[in-house]
């Protein structure tokens, strides 16, 4: 069967990009990386894309007069590469309804919190400050609101009293890498549909609806 063609958008070091590159390097994985696309020429993830031997491109937002022209360039590159699913992996540019509507149901994001809590920047510091006991990560479909949209999969991780934002971020990041691949696999297998703003996954196993790293299961 044809593998789903991914376009992975990133702005920085690209560890989520790497997780997707590693997964899609396996011919048995139901998706392949058709394009890795950065909006910054200094994005560390570009080296990862080169290392994986996948097509990579920089579309520097600074070279465009406004968001619509930048986003048109993104869509042109993604379309030219035959991309079927856009995966935002630490892509730190707000996307306007122009782009979001063009890719409706075909674009997903990962965010390092249990959305709808703590969207936006400084997620981990804000979670610690709020005194919540669990952090986590969310994979969701893109919507016109930042870090919002139908939730596909979440992972929960504890916040320990000794955590600072960096320690917590590292713990959550490991969970991010695992759930991003899992969510992409589900979509590529055609098991994910959105109904009334909620995501349903066909043929879920016991660990599908909840994902707790380190072998934990909901009690
Ligand atoms: C990740 O933690 C990702 O969830 C977050 O940026 C980081 C990128 O790291 N994304 C957001 O905060 C989106 N609002 P990476 O470049 O190593 O994947």
Boltz pocket constraint, residues with backbone or C-beta under 6 A from the ligand:
constraints:
  - pocket:
      binder: B
      contacts: [[A, 10], [A, 12], [A, 13], [A, 14], [A, 15], [A, 16], [A, 17], [A, 89], [A, 90], [A, 91], [A, 110], [A, 111], [A, 112], [A, 120], [A, 147], [A, 173], [A, 176]]
      max_distance: 6.0
